[in-house]
Amino acid sequence: MSKEIYPMEEKYQEYLIDESKNLGEATSISFPENEDEVQEIVKTLLRERVPITVQGSMTGIVGGSIPCGGHIMNLQKMKRILSFANQEQPQVTVEAGVSLEELEQGIDRHYRGERYFWPPTPSEGTASIGGILATAARGMNVSYYGDTKKYVSEIQMVDGMGKLHVIGRSSAEESDLLDTIIGSEGLLGIITKATLVLRKRLEESWGITFFFKELDQIDAFVKGLEEIEETLSKCIVATEYADRRALDLVESKKAFMNKIKELPDIEKAFNHLLYLELGGTEERITQTAEVLMNLALECGSDPDKAWAVMGEMEIQKMHAFHHCVAECINLYTEEVRRGDNRITKLEADIALPELPFKECIEFYREEAQRQILDIAIFGHVKGRYLHANILPKNYTEYESGEKLIDFWNREAYEKYGQVAIEHGIGKVKNRLTKYIYTEKQRAQMVTQKQEYDPQQLLNRGNVFSEDTDDKDSSMYEAGASL
Ligand SMILES: Cc1cc2nc3c(=O)[nH]c(=O)nc-3n(C[C@H](O)[C@H](O)[C@H](O)COP(=O)(O)OP(=O)(O)OC[C@H]3O[C@@H](n4cnc5c(N)ncnc54)[C@H](O)[C@@H]3O)c2cc1C
């Protein structure tokens, strides 16, 4: 074995679990420090047909970085910011293990006050660039800036045979391949480097958080907003929702969370929170804010109770608040898991863009209430990318919760067509692949897998189930599992 490959020992236990709280198993681990080492390790393991699970920062919530046997390749030591280039738009090339926070610090240091940033900002700052690209992760400003793919001009990737590929955008075909790799959850190769396209921050940023008592009130506001949005100078750069259960979880932990502990307590009567972020020139923002305040008043939300903030520092606090919503739900799972380690995170991650806001909330609530399961909902209002998290108290509820997630996915598929997701499939949701990718898409993915990883060693269990009896969700031949 290569000198960089270590047998699994007690001290590496933390690399067996990610934020999905699923526990994996592995026989060896490596921490390559550069691309050459990645290639060497892959070639060594290929000889023995050892499966490899790739890890960035392990903040994923669908178990993608959790090994099901074989080898763990953790890229946390590949942390160099390699170069900056000023082409049509400024770009930065980094190694895959650089975290989002480290990237932001590097950009600030290089551009000194010129206010450049990389727009796909998933809220977890410790996430690695490799992990972000593998899952096509994005943050709350996605409806304004668009998909992560738009902000990647080139990657370097080591495939399942140890061969290095440089994939850019010099032809339509190459560009399509790059877009396919982004979001393919490490099935085609190990991203070692990426060149990222930067943008200038908007001139001004304001945030307004409205509170509503009734679902009908927030629904009327969302409807009103969607009717007039085109006239609002494209100023709205985020629309985030959190329900009362999510807010209760944050309130119970707020005192221990430095970034948000000074925010006012949220009145018990408020059952729905809607955060709107505005960006652009001061004049446009002021006009838009006035329209929004009037609309809120008409829909029963008191503008005097709204939180209104301006400037990047204050906006960061609002982002931290919404990050805490996700974090507190994960903390809840961790606490319950201490009593029973079979319990893992249970999140439905389904976009329902065609549904009115109220129906979208009811889609989740009705069945959860019927089954007496506790849920917390949060996420993007635009595109209805809402995340319904089941909060089980014990294993019996956990088992019902798993079935409820399957039910929601099946319902969404049957009623509204293909299910779009935001946080990836990983291993936690691979039984749902048939709802998420069409047969044609699955066949294309299998063909690409054959080309880049013919031995099927990379990230086994991600996206495609290893249960070969489940023909719709597996790509592995019966008897061919490693
Ligand atoms: C509190 C919290 C908030 C979050 N908020 C958001 C959010 O706003 N938006 C969002 O989209 N996600 C969010 N996430 C999920 C998570 O942060 C993202 O999925 C993130 O992109 C994962 O990055 P990572 O480095 O931790 O990847 P990991 O968890 O280590 O890996 C994720 C997947 O990528 C693969 N992978 C990792 N690195 C590479 C590589 N170099 N080459 C090939 N494959 C690789 C892994 O095998 C795995 O399948 C959140 C998570 C938490 C815990």
The ligand as an SDF file (V2000), in Angstrom:
LIG
                    3D

 53 58  0  0  0  0  0  0  0  0999 V2000
  -26.1240   23.8900    9.0980 C   0  0  0  0  0  0  0  0  0  0  0  0
  -26.0110   23.5400    7.6490 C   0  0  0  0  0  0  0  0  0  0  0  0
  -26.4550   24.4420    6.6810 C   0  0  0  0  0  0  0  0  0  0  0  0
  -26.3730   24.0900    5.3250 C   0  0  0  0  0  0  0  0  0  0  0  0
  -26.8090   25.0030    4.4130 N   0  0  0  0  0  0  0  0  0  0  0  0
  -26.7770   24.6760    3.0960 C   0  0  0  0  0  0  0  0  0  0  0  0
  -27.2510   25.6100    2.1210 C   0  0  0  0  0  0  0  0  0  0  0  0
  -27.6080   26.7420    2.4230 O   0  0  0  0  0  0  0  0  0  0  0  0
  -27.2740   25.1990    0.8310 N   0  0  0  0  0  0  0  0  0  0  0  0
  -26.8350   23.9560    0.4400 C   0  0  0  0  0  0  0  0  0  0  0  0
  -26.8980   23.6480   -0.7520 O   0  0  0  0  0  0  0  0  0  0  0  0
  -26.3420   23.0760    1.3440 N   0  0  0  0  0  0  0  0  0  0  0  0
  -26.3070   23.3970    2.6500 C   0  0  0  0  0  0  0  0  0  0  0  0
  -25.8230   22.5060    3.5680 N   0  0  0  0  0  0  0  0  0  0  0  0
  -25.3000   21.2060    3.1090 C   0  0  0  0  0  0  0  0  0  0  0  0
  -23.7710   21.1840    2.8840 C   0  0  0  0  0  0  0  0  0  0  0  0
  -23.1290   22.2200    3.5520 O   0  0  0  0  0  0  0  0  0  0  0  0
  -23.4450   21.2710    1.4120 C   0  0  0  0  0  0  0  0  0  0  0  0
  -23.9430   20.1210    0.7570 O   0  0  0  0  0  0  0  0  0  0  0  0
  -21.9340   21.3650    1.1190 C   0  0  0  0  0  0  0  0  0  0  0  0
  -21.7550   21.5860   -0.2270 O   0  0  0  0  0  0  0  0  0  0  0  0
  -21.1300   20.1430    1.4820 C   0  0  0  0  0  0  0  0  0  0  0  0
  -19.7460   20.4740    1.3990 O   0  0  0  0  0  0  0  0  0  0  0  0
  -18.6740   19.5670    2.1460 P   0  0  0  0  0  0  0  0  0  0  0  0
  -17.3090   20.0390    1.8240 O   0  0  0  0  0  0  0  0  0  0  0  0
  -18.9900   19.4860    3.5940 O   0  0  0  0  0  0  0  0  0  0  0  0
  -18.9230   18.1690    1.4230 O   0  0  0  0  0  0  0  0  0  0  0  0
  -19.0360   16.7330    2.0340 P   0  0  0  0  0  0  0  0  0  0  0  0
  -20.1710   16.6480    2.9820 O   0  0  0  0  0  0  0  0  0  0  0  0
  -17.7060   16.2980    2.5440 O   0  0  0  0  0  0  0  0  0  0  0  0
  -19.3980   15.9140    0.7190 O   0  0  0  0  0  0  0  0  0  0  0  0
  -20.6020   16.1350    0.0600 C   0  0  0  0  0  0  0  0  0  0  0  0
  -20.6070   15.2990   -1.2250 C   0  0  0  0  0  0  0  0  0  0  0  0
  -19.6350   15.8030   -2.1290 O   0  0  0  0  0  0  0  0  0  0  0  0
  -18.6850   14.7840   -2.4590 C   0  0  0  0  0  0  0  0  0  0  0  0
  -17.3870   15.4560   -2.5450 N   0  0  0  0  0  0  0  0  0  0  0  0
  -16.7970   16.2300   -1.6070 C   0  0  0  0  0  0  0  0  0  0  0  0
  -15.6670   16.7410   -2.0760 N   0  0  0  0  0  0  0  0  0  0  0  0
  -15.5180   16.2670   -3.3340 C   0  0  0  0  0  0  0  0  0  0  0  0
  -14.5410   16.4270   -4.3440 C   0  0  0  0  0  0  0  0  0  0  0  0
  -13.4550   17.1980   -4.1600 N   0  0  0  0  0  0  0  0  0  0  0  0
  -14.7060   15.7810   -5.5200 N   0  0  0  0  0  0  0  0  0  0  0  0
  -15.7900   14.9950   -5.7540 C   0  0  0  0  0  0  0  0  0  0  0  0
  -16.7430   14.8140   -4.8280 N   0  0  0  0  0  0  0  0  0  0  0  0
  -16.6210   15.4490   -3.6340 C   0  0  0  0  0  0  0  0  0  0  0  0
  -18.7650   13.7910   -1.3260 C   0  0  0  0  0  0  0  0  0  0  0  0
  -18.3490   12.5010   -1.7410 O   0  0  0  0  0  0  0  0  0  0  0  0
  -20.2270   13.8370   -1.0000 C   0  0  0  0  0  0  0  0  0  0  0  0
  -20.9560   13.0570   -1.8950 O   0  0  0  0  0  0  0  0  0  0  0  0
  -25.8520   22.8260    4.9270 C   0  0  0  0  0  0  0  0  0  0  0  0
  -25.3730   21.9490    5.9030 C   0  0  0  0  0  0  0  0  0  0  0  0
  -25.4340   22.2960    7.2380 C   0  0  0  0  0  0  0  0  0  0  0  0
  -24.9020   21.3350    8.2460 C   0  0  0  0  0  0  0  0  0  0  0  0
  1  2  1  0
  2  3  1  0
  2 52  2  0
  3  4  2  0
  4  5  1  0
  4 50  1  0
  5  6  2  0
  6  7  1  0
  6 13  1  0
  7  8  2  0
  7  9  1  0
  9 10  1  0
 10 11  2  0
 10 12  1  0
 12 13  2  0
 13 14  1  0
 14 15  1  0
 14 50  1  0
 15 16  1  0
 16 17  1  0
 16 18  1  0
 18 19  1  0
 18 20  1  0
 20 21  1  0
 20 22  1  0
 22 23  1  0
 23 24  1  0
 24 25  2  0
 24 26  1  0
 24 27  1  0
 27 28  1  0
 28 29  2  0
 28 30  1  0
 28 31  1  0
 31 32  1  0
 32 33  1  0
 33 34  1  0
 33 48  1  0
 34 35  1  0
 35 36  1  0
 35 46  1  0
 36 37  1  0
 36 45  1  0
 37 38  2  0
 38 39  1  0
 39 40  1  0
 39 45  2  0
 40 41  1  0
 40 42  2  0
 42 43  1  0
 43 44  2  0
 44 45  1  0
 46 47  1  0
 46 48  1  0
 48 49  1  0
 50 51  2  0
 51 52  1  0
 52 53  1  0
M  END
$$$$
